[in-house]
Amino acid sequence: MKQHFDVLVIGGGPGGYVAAIRAAQLGRTVALVDKERPGGVCLNWGCIPTKAMLRSAEVLETVRSAEQFGVLTEGVRLDYSAVLKRKDGIVSRLTEGIAQLLKANGVTVVKGHARFTDPHTVAVHETGPSPLGGDGPLYAAPPTPQPARETLSADDIIIATGSQPVMPGLPGSDLPGVSTSDGAFLLPEVPARAVVVGGSAVGAEWASLFHTFGAEVTLVEMMPTLLPAEDAEIGRALTRSFTKRGIKVLTRHTVTAIEKEGDGNGVQLRALVADADGKPAESFPADIVLFGVGRRPNTAGLDLEKAGVHTDDRGYVPVTDQLRTNVPHISAIGDVTGRVQLAHVASHQALVAASVVSGHDERIDYRAVPAATFTRPEVASVGLTEAQAREDGREITTARFPFAALGRAHAYGATDGMVKVIADRSSGAVLGAHIIGPGASDLIAEAALAVTHGVTLTGLTDTIHAHPTLGEATMEAAMGALGLPLHTAPVRRRG
């Protein structure tokens, strides 16, 4: 069977399904090919399930400390199976919702693995088993060897196949118990000891989650600070917070090998760790070694060469600011482009790409992309870090406002952390904002708006903020950058 559409989208994640819906809204006939439930990695194996589990961890931590709020509890314990059941229920409801949205917008959804046969046509094959077996993810599964089930062609094609976690080829990385974030979701119980390799968002979130659920956690990061992409001051603050909670943090260290240990009744693995000079430092027993050290594009098995689509030396698909590949009628969005590997960037790219293939002149701008890490405490940022601003040769002013000076933070019971703003010294334009503390992922929206539209420090301070709220911290930080701190002592302006 062969069908023709105006637009064909390959991949149903936060880029793919958004592109399909928007293209349909713009009057195009649209087909979407995906291997499993709509929502992609983000909804099925990433953003949403981890946040559901992190919310359970947050509730557990709150109940454990309830006495300080005047609430007495007894017998508090974790039911991990119930945590997983709640997570699965949330994922199921949301994926079903997206399926209904696709149907309501007239998108034809085809389940299977798409492979190009020429620049305008793909053959849809049955998807093979998950590389992790059983109930594991299908997004990285290969096609079965059977002949194609059907053929789809389109005037325009959008590639949105995403990425998958990288597993370094270290000695012992193939041992049972060595996993990426995908495999962590399949754990039936919380490990007693966990070594997490990689201190970026994925690794830091799992380290925070495991620790709150009762695991002994060691977090290993090769760079000088956790969350290396964030402002260094924020990374150092998160290290202090994790250490205070009891997570062992080793920055400037790497895992060099993993060994099998024990007789099957106790500790199963041992991670060998070296310092920045490559000298063996320590070894750590673990029931799981979880790698969160990066991702690679899902381009294998697409047969892009038959469409004439070029990839770079890492397998990513280069695109223009209109998301076009080297083949004019084929676009690419999301992680597969190698630009900014965040779900909300994929969705924004999707809106631009769908508009462009529908005849509109739109482009994407990456200068103000917010990022959030849902550790405890949360971290969020947008715009330039202090180091980036100085490397650009900008004359800047910076200021910080601690949550310890904020009334709502005290009432909330979370006073660790701060809001840091970076602004152009002469114009006052906000260049970046960095937050560690309660509600950081929500607070960053105001700063993202400021960076996107060139709002100045005065623009922030002249905006009346509700009291008592966590959002006042951004206003207070802007006041400090202007040299007019209100609820902190006057200090010499930095920057």
N, C-alpha and C positions, 0 to 999 in steps of 0.2 A: 504494500500500500504506500502511495506517495501523496503527500499533501503540500500545498504551497501557501506561504504566509507573507505578509509584508515584513514582519520582524520575527526573528527566531532568537530566543535567549537561551544560552547554555549555562545552567547552574541556577539554583533557586534560593541562594542565600540572601542576605540583606541588600546586596547589589542586584542580583538577578530578579528576585520577585518584585522589587520596587521598579526596576526598568520595565518589566513586563506590564505591570499595572499602569505606569505612566504612559507607555507607548499606546496601550489600549485606550486610555482616556483621551489621547490625542488623535484617535480615529483610525489607528492601524489595526490590522488583524495580526494577532500575536500568538506564538506558541512558546512554551517553556519546557525544556527538557531537564530533568533532575533525577538523581539516583535514589533519593529517599524522601522523607517528609520535607515539605517546604520550610525554609528558614535557614538552611545551610548549617555551617559549623557554629555560627553565632547562636542560633536558637536551639540547636540540638546537642552541640558538644562544646560550647564555649560560653559566651556572654551570659545567657539566661540561666542555664543550669548552675554555673558557678555562683551567680548572684543569689539564686534561690538558696543554695547551700550556705553561702556566706551570711545570708539573713538568718538562717537557723543558728549559725555560730554567734551572730550578734545577739539574738534573743537569749541564747544560753549564757553568754557572758553577762547580759543585763540581769538575768534572774540570779546568777551567782553573786552579783553585787547588789542585790535588791535591798539588803539591810541598810545600806547607806542612804537609800531613798525612803526609809521608814516602812519598808514592806518586808515582812518576815516570811520565809519559805523554808520548807524542809524536804529532804529527799530528792533534791534536784539531780537528774541524771540525763544522759543522752540516749536517745533511741535512734541509732543511725539508720536502721531500716525505715523508720518513719521519715527521716530527713530525705532519704532517697525517694520514697514514695511521693512526698510532697513535691520534690524537684521534678519527678516524672510527670506528675499531674499538671504542673504549671507548663512544662514543655508541650504536653499533649494539647492542652487548651489553646495555647498560642499558635501551634502549628495548624491546628484545625481552623482557627480563625483566619490565618493567612490563606489556607486552601479555599475558604469561603469567599475571601476577598478576590482571589484570582478568578474564581467562578463567576462572581457577581460582575466583574469587569470584562467578562467574555474571553479570558485567556484560556487557550487550549493547553492543558498540562499533560505531558507525556513522560512516563517514568522509564528511566533507562540510562544507558551510557551513550553519549553522542560522539561520533567520530566523523570528521570531515571526509568526504569523498571527492569534492571539488570546492571552489570558492563560494558557491551558493548552496551547497547541499551537505547534509549530514545523514549518516545511517545510525539508527538507534538500536543498540544491542542490549540484551539482558545484562544486568550488573552482576558480577561475581560476588563471592563471599567477602566479608570484611577482613582486612589483614589481621585484625585482632580476634577474629572468630566470633562465633555466637552472636551476641547482641551488640557487637562493636559497630563503629561508624562505617557507613558505606561510601562516604564522599571520596575516599582515596582508593576504593575497590576497583580492580580492573574489570573490563568487560569479559563476558564468557566467550568461549571460542565458537559458539553457534552462529549461524548466519544472522544478519540484521533482521529485526522484527518489522521495522518500517523505515521509510525514508521521508525526510522533511527538507524542503527547500524554502529559501526566503530571499527577498530583495536586500534586506539588511540583517546582519547577524551580530549579536552582542555576546562576547565570551565573559562569563562570570563564574568561573570554576573554583576560585578561591585558592587556599593554600593548606598545607598540613604541617604538623610539627616535625622538626628535625631531630633525629636520633644520632648523635655523634658516634663515629666508629671506634670507640674506646675499647680496650680489652675488657671483656665481661659485659659489654652493653647488651648482649643478646641473652643474658641470664634471666630466668624467671624472676619477677619482682622489679626488673628495670623497666621503666615506663615513661611515656610522655603524658601530657594532660588527658589525652583520649583514654588511655588505659586507667587513669586514676578514677574516672567515672565508673569503671566496672568493678572497683573494689567492694567486696561485700561488707567490709568492716574497716574501722579506722586503724591504720597501722600503729604499732606501739612506738616504733622509731622510724623516722623518715629523714632522708637526705635529699634536699631539693637543690638541683644544680641550675643556676641561672637566677639572678636577682632582678630581672625585669618584671613586667606586670604579671605574667602568667606564674612564674616561680614564686614571686612575693605573695600573690593571692593564695596559692596552694599552701605555702608555708604558714601563712596566717590562719588559714582554715584548719589545717591539720593540728596546729598547736592549740587552738581554741577547743577542738574536739578531744584533746588529751594526749596527742602524740608528742614525743620528744623530737624536736626538729632542729636540724642543722641546715643552714642556707649558705650555699657557696656561690660567690660571684667573682669573676676574674677582674672586673673593673674596680676603681677605687671606691665607688659608692654603689648602693642599691639604686635601682631604677636609673641606669646610666643615661637614659635619654632625657631625664628631668634635670632641673636646676640642681647643681651639686649640693647646695645648702639643704634642699628638701630631701635628697638621698641620704645625707648624713643624719638628718632628723629622724627619718624612718629607721635607720640603723639603731639609733639610740632607743627609739620606742620599742622595736623588736627585742633588743637586748634586755631592756627593762622588763619586758613580759616573760622572758625566759627562752627566747629563740636564740640559738647560737648562730651568729652571723660571721662569716669569714669572707671579707672582701680581699681583693688582690690574691685570690687563691683559685685553683682549678682542681677538678677531679681528674686524675690521671688513669685510673683503672678501677674496676669493680671485681671483687673476688667473692666466690661462694664460701659460705661459712656455716658451721653448725651441722647438726644431724637431722634437721627437719623439724625438730621440736622447739627450737629457740630462734635466735637470730639467723636469718638466711643469708645476708649479704654484708660486705664490708667495703666502704668507699675509701679509696686511697686519695689523699689530697696533698697537693704541692703548693708552695708559696709562689710569689711573683717571679722569683729567680729559678723556679723549677726544682727547688730542693724539697724533698719529701717533708711534709710537716706533721700531719696526723692521719689516723685512719678512724673511720666512724662506723659502728655497727648500724645496720638498717634492715627493716623489713620491706621497705620500698625505697628505690632510688628514682626520683622523678626528675626528668630533664625538661626544662623550659628555656631552651637556649636559641630559639629562633624557628622560622618556618620556611618552607620552600613551596614554589607554585605548583598547582595541580594542572600541569600541561601534558604530562605523560598520558598516552593513550588517546589524545584528541586528534592525532594525525594532522597537526597544524601545517606541516609541509605541503599537504595536498591542497590546502587553501592558499598557500603562498604567504602565510603569516610568519613574520620573523620573531625570534626570541633572542634575548641577550645571553651572555655566557652563563648566567645562573638559571636560565629557563623562563624568566619573566617576559611578559609581552610589553614592549615599549609602546607608549601612546602619546598623542598630542594633548594639548589642553582642551580639546574637544573629544577626547577619548578615542580618537581614530587610531587604528594600527596602520602599518604600511600598506594594507589592502583597503582602499577607500570605503568600501561598504561593510567592512568588519571592524567592530569596536571591541574594546575590552575595558572592564571595570573591576574594582575591588582588589583583593590581595594579589591576584594574578598579574597585575600591572607593576607590582613592586614599588609603588609610590608610598602611600601611608597605609599601613595594614591595620586599619580600624574599621569596625562595622559601619559607623556613621559616615565615614569617608566613602565607603562603598555605596551607601545609599545616596549620598549627594552626587557621586559620580554617575550613578544610575539615572538620576533626574536629568543631569546634563546630557548624558548619552542618548536617552530616550527622546529628548527634545531635539537634539541634533539630527538623529536619523529621521525625525518627523518634519525636518525642514526649517528648524529654528536655529538662530545663530547664538549659541551659548558656549561659555567656557568656564572651566573650574579654576579656582584660586586656592592654593594650599597655605596661604600665609597665616591664617587664623584657625587652625584645627585644634580643638580642645581634646585633651586626653584625660582619662580617669583610671585610677587603679584602686580597686575596692578592698584594700587591706584594712586592718584596724591599726592605726587611724587611716582614713582615706587620703588619697593624694590626687590632685588634679592640676592641670596647667593649660595654658594657651600662649601662643606667641613666643617671643625670644626668651631664652635663659639669660642670666646675667653674663655668663661667659660668651655666649653668642653675640650679645649686644656689644660687648667690648671688642671682640674679634672683628666685628664689622666696623670698628673705629667710631662708634657713636658716643657722643657725650650724654651720659645717662644719670638719672637719679633713681635711687632705690629706697624702699622703706618696707618695714615689716610691722604687722600688728598681731600680737599674741592672743590666742583665744583665752588665755588666762586673765586678760583684762576685759573680757566681754561678759556682760551679765547673763545672756542667754546660755552661753557655754557652761557657766557655773550651774545654772538651773538644769541644764541638760545632763550635767554630770560628765562632761568631756572637755577638759581645758587644755590638753596637750595640743601643740601645733600652732600654726600661724598662717596669715595671708601675707604674701610678698608681692609687691608691685614694682615694675620696672618701667620707667618713662623717659622720653626724650627730654633732656635738660632744658632746651630752649623753648620747644613748643608745648611741652607738657603732655604730648600724645602718649597714650598707654601703649607700650611695646610688648609687654608680657605680664602675666600674673601666674603665681605658683602658690598652691594651697596644700597644706597638710593639716588634717583635723576633721572635726565632725562636719558631715554634709558637704565635703569638698566637691564631690561629683555634681552636686546641684548648684553650689555657689559659683562654679566656674562659668556658668552661662552668662552672667552679667559681664564678666571680664572678656569672654569671647565676643560679645556684642561690642564692647569697647574697642578691642583690637581690630575687629572687622571694619568698623565705621570710623576709626580715627578719633574716638572720644578722648578727651583730655582728662587729666587729674581733676581739674576744676569741674568738668562735666560730671564726674563721679561724686565729688563732694557736694555739688549743688543739687544732686538728686536726693530727694527726701526718702530715707530708708525707714521702714517700719521698725518699731522698737517694742519689745526686745526680740531681736532676731540675730541669727548667725550672719546674715547678709551685711549687717552693720560693719563687720570686720573689713570688708573690701573698702567701704567708705573711709573707715578709720586709717587704713593703710595709705589711701590716697592723701588724706590729710597729713600724714607723716611725711610723705614724699614732697609735699608742698612746704614742709618746714613748720607746719601748724598742727602738731599732734594734740589731740583733745584728751583722750583717756590713757595716754602713756606719757611718761616724763619727757621733756624736751631733750633731744640728743643731737649731736652734730650730724648733719646730713651726709649720708654715704653716697659714693658714686662720683 
